[in-house]
Amino acid sequence: MGNCKTLKTEHIPLVKRMMEVGKAVLQKNNFSDLNDVRMGFHRPPFCSIAHLHLHVLAPASQLGFLSRIYYRINSYWFITAEQLIERLQTENAAS
């Protein structure tokens, strides 16, 4: 799998599973405030690693200035996992 733009509707369960694993890792490391987490993917061409991988950022409220810009919701460089799922569902409904 290349990146978030190559995903299709059938990949929604994969994205959801990646999110579950991210949450489990956080909880295993005693991070319990799952409302203070940002999960998502770099948007091409801003992918420095050539395989699909989920970023799990926590606590999101303590991101530095540049990270808050870079990983913000509706960023040019980053799409949250929730936004990606919504986009894939919308594309399926349109087709």
Beta strands, then each sheet from edge to edge (+ up, - down):
strand 1: 38-42
strand 2: 55-57
strand 3: 78-80
sheet 1: 2+ 1- 3+
end
